[in-house]
Amino acid sequence: MADRRTSSRRPGSPGGRPGVRSTARSRPAAGPVAARSDRSRPTGRAVVLLVVLGVLAVSWASSMRAHLEQQRHLSELRASIAASESAIEDLRREKRRWQDPAYVETQARKRLGFVMPGETSYQVIGRDGEPLAPEATLSEPDTEDEVPPPWWAKAWGAVESAGARPEDEQDQPADRIRAPKQPRSEPRSVRP
């Protein structure tokens, strides 16, 4: 009878009871190897959590980039407004100046060359024939360039030099004349 029990016993069933499986074999073995294998695979909840965190990080980064761009744009606009306000103040100051008759008279004299009745106007002309700017300074008479000789001195110098031989002809002619060196062409072949 003992043979029947052992022969009817299935592998993996303890105690020889047919049809009953052992729970010890179906359960994973307890220990560090089993714990690592369970933890190495992420669960569905962990994957969903990682996806949600990724979406939040991307949306936060894009909104932070938009915020920084808006701050930069605002600072540019504030600088532009400050420059415009400064220009407006300068124009208001200029407008107030033009309402003063003395300023208008000064500008008419300076820019247009106007004079009051009974005054004589003088304009200094430069060497190039153009009027000098009012801010230009004139040079002192002792520092001026040398005055060219008058035309009659040049003409008399031409008369005096008419009978003299040119300096180039006074030199002795060369005894030998050398031909210029020419580059050699292809070598010639000699025929026997």
CORHU-V971280 format. One record per helix or strand of 3 or more residues. SS is the DSSP state (~ for helix, > for strand). FROM is the first residue (numbers start at 1). TO is the last residue. If there is no record, write none. Layout:
ss=SS from=FROM to=TO
ss=SS from=FROM to=TO
This chain:
ss=~ from=2 to=8
ss=~ from=14 to=16
ss=~ from=23 to=26
ss=~ from=32 to=40
ss=~ from=44 to=98
ss=~ from=101 to=112
ss=~ from=141 to=143
ss=~ from=151 to=161
